[in-house]
């Protein structure tokens, strides 16, 4: 389940992933007579980790990609390898979490074998149409650099196409759009733009450069760890939106001080930011939108996952993955 969640989160955004997977987890645990809490915690960790691997997987990556001009393929090539390593750590965490629920009674196993998954599909034609459009959109993301079409245009085209194929009324489709989230982003961008125009971001960038001495390694590590800690308690998206213009202002100064190319410095800083905020969002319930969604789904199903209980597993996992990410950034982009 953790691997499935991580892969889905890389292919679609992580909130959509948990909306699909969390109810399935409750159903599976109900049928297997298992406690769903540990499995949901693992899925939150897997969701944020898997979303780190691609441009579309996690909202912070979408923000970074659009502002830094980084392509879908660049995210895939530079972040997917480290995410795969982090997932191996997650498997160990999963084994520890569910170590007391590893055996299912034989009568339950017999009942499970008699189930037929195909009966759950309500409309095979709609499944084929939706799957085909999703595959076409993913191919478009991979090839958008060849055709010079922005990922946003590809995503909107896919949404329009499935609405036509499924014969969905536009007003019905617009009802399920997360308007509150979209307007949150609008307000956040306006706030950050005001800070940029006022010169606050430039002052913060200059202060950061003076503190790190323009050293690429120190700047990358400070950016990675501070963004992760901030994301744990403030949320990944606000921290990313605040730090993006700061990183943009820091890149020329770090490149001059490190005597390195702009591209090398850009990669080191942008990937440090992406890894910091995405992996850091696993530290607490407040770290990411997917975390809050899963906790809310659990509460509606009569299961309480406390802030402290989540941190007991989230913080150690986050710390270990940040250590791995630090080594990865240092070896691949700095030394």
N, C-alpha and C positions, 0 to 999 in steps of 0.2 A: 504493500500500500504506500509506503514512503517513496519507493522508486517511481511508482505510477504518478504520485502527486508531484514529485520533482520534475518529471518529464512533461506532464501536462502544464505545470506552471511555467516552463520554459517556452511552451508553444502558444499558450494563451496567458492573459494576465492572472496574477495569483489570487485575486479576489474571486474571479470567475471559477478558478480551479477549486477553491475551498467550498464554494457554493455547490459545486457538483459532487465533490468527494466526501465532505463531512456528513451529509445525509446517508450516503452509501455506507460510511463507516459505522454509523449508528445501526443501520439495518444488519450489516454483517455481524457486528458484535452481539446484537440481539439474537440472531440466529445461532451464533456459536456460543451464546451464554457467557460472554466475556464483558469485562468492565471497559467502556469506551474511552475513559479519560486518558490513559497512557497513549492510546493510538491517535487520539486527536492532537495531543501535544507533539508527537512525532510528525504528524502531518503538517502542523504549523511550521515546524522547523524545516521540513522538506520543501514546503511551498516557497518560503522566503529564499532558501538556498537555491532551489531550482530556477526561480525567477531571476536570480543573479546572472544566469548564463547567457541571456539573450536581451536584445533591445526591447522587446515587448513584454518580457516576463514580469518586470517589477516597475511601478510608476517612476521611481528615481532614475532607472535606466532610460526610460522614455525622455525624461527631462534632460539628462546628460547627453543622450544621443542627439536630440534636436538642437541643443545649444552648442555642443562641441563639433557637430557635423560628423559624428561617428556612425558608420553603417551597421546594418544587421549582421553582416558577415564579420565585421571587426569585433563586435561583441562576442560572437560565437567563437571566433578563433582565439581571442585573448582571455575570455572569462570561463568558457566551458571546461577547459582542462582543470582549472583550480576547483571548480564546482564539483567535478567528478571525484577529486581527492577528498573534498569536504563531505561528499555523500558517503564515502567509506567510513568516515568518523561517525556519521549519523546512524549508520547501520549498527555500529557498536552501541550507541546510545539507545537505539530501539531495542536491542537485545536486553540491555540492562533494565529498561522500563517495563518490558513485558515478561520478565524472567519468571514471574509467578503464574502467568497465564499461558503457558506454552503447550498445554495438552488439552485437547477437546475430547469429551466422552465419546465412546464408540456409537451410542445411539444417536447422538447429534451428528456425527459424521455420516451415518447412514441416511439421516434425513436430508443432509446437504447434498449428497450424491443424487438424490431423487429430484432435485430442483433442475429446472431448465431455464437458463438465462434468456433464451430467445423469446419466451412468453412475455417477458417484460417490455419488449419493443412494441410500441403502440402503432407506429407507422413506419414501415420499412422504406417506402418511397421518400419520405421526409428525411429519414436517416441517411439515405444515399445522397440526396441533394445537399444536405448540410455538410456531410463528410467531404463531398467533392469540392464544395465552395471553400471549406476550411483548408483543404489540401492546396487548392489554387492560391489562396491568400498566403500560405506559408511559402509556396514556391515564389510568389511575388516578392515577399520579404527577402528571400535569398538572392533574387535577381534584380532587385530595385536599383542597384548600382550600375548594372548593365544598361537598363532602360531609362535611368535617370528619373524615376518616378518616386516621390516621397512615400515612406511607409504609411503615413496617415491617409494618403489618397488611395493606396491599395486596400487598407482596412475598410474605409468608407465604401469603396466600390464593392467589396465582398459583402458588406452589410446590405447595400442596396440590392445586390443580385439575389441574395437569399430571401429578401423580402418579396421580390418579384416571383421567384420560383416557388416559395411557400404560400404565395397569395395572402400575405399578411397585410392588414390595413395599417397605414403609417401611424395613425393615432394610437393603435394598440401597441406598436413597437416603441413609440416614444414614451409610453407610460412606464416602461421598465428601464429607461435610461436613468443612470445615476446623476440626476440634475444637481443635487446638493453637492456631490463630489466635484462636478465640473465647475460650479460657481465658487467652490472653495479654491480650486486652482486659479480661477480668474482673479479672485481677491488676493490670493497669495502672490501672484505675479505682479499685480499692481503695487503691492506693498514693497516687494523687492525692487521693482523699477524705481520707486520713490527713493529708496535707500541708495541706489546706484546714482541717481541724479543728484542727490544731496551730497555725494562724495563719501558717504560712510563706508561703503564697500571697499573703495580704494584705500582709505585709511587703514581698514582692517587688514587688507592685503599687504600694505607696506609694513604694518606692525608685525605680521606673521613672518615676512621676509627678514626683518631685523632680528627676530627671535631665533630663526633657524639659520641665519647667516647665508641664506640663499643656497644652502647645501641640498642637493636633490634627494639624497637618502633621508636626511632628517625631516625635510619638508614632506616627503611622501609618507613617512611613518607617523608624523604628527597628524597629517590630514586623515590617514586611515583610521587611527585609533580615536582621535577626538570626534570625528564624524560618527564613528560607531557608538561611542558612549553617549553622544548627544541624541542619536537616533533612538537609543533604548528608551529614553525618558521623554523626548519631545515628539518623536515620530520621524520616520525616514524622509517623507516628502517635504515637510517644512525645512528641515536641515539641508536637504539637497538643493532646494530652490534658493536658499540663502547663500550656500557655499559656491554655487556655480559661477556667479559673476566674480566672486573672490578668486577662484582658481583661474579664471580667464585673465584676471589682472596680474596674477602671480607668475604665470608661465614665462613671459619674456624675461622677467627679473631672474628667475631660477635658471633659465637657459643661459643667460649671460654669466651668472656666477658659477655654474657647473661646467661651463665650456662644452655644452652638449647641444645637439640639434633640437629645434623646436618640437619636432615629432616625437623624439625620445622623451623629452620632458613632458609633453602633452600626454603621451601614453601613460607614463609613470604616475602623473597626478590624477588624470581622469579615472584610471582603473583603481587607484587607491581610494578615491572618493566613492566609486561605485561599489567596491568590495566593502568599504567601511559602513556605508549606510544600509546596504542590503543585508549583509551578515549581522550587523549590529541590531537590526530590527528583530532578530530572534531572541534578544536578551530579556525583554519584558513584553507583557501584553500590549503596552502602549506603542511598541516599536513599529508596527505595521498595520495597515487596514485589514489584511487577511487574519491577523491575530484576533482582532476585535470581532470580526465576523464569526469566526469559529467559536469563540467564547460565548457569543450571543446565541448561536445555534445550539450549543451545549446547554445553555441556561433554559432555552425554550423547551428542551427535551428533559428538563429536570436534573441536569448535571451541573454542578458548580465547580469550576476550575479557578482556584484563587490566584491572586497576583503572586503570592509567595510560592505556591506550588509550581507555577509555570517558571518562575525565576530559578528555582532549584535545579531545573534541567536546562533552561534556556541560557543562563549566564555561563556555566562551564562550557557548554557547546559553543557558544559565541566566542569565548576566550580562546579555545583551541583552534577554531576556524580562522580567527584573526591572526593567530600566530602563524598558521599555515599560509595565509594570504600575505603576511609580511615577508616571509621567506620567498614566496613566489615573486612578488613585486621586486624585491631586492635583486634576486638572481636574474630575472628575465629582462628588467628594464634599467637597472642601475649598475650592477657589477658585471 
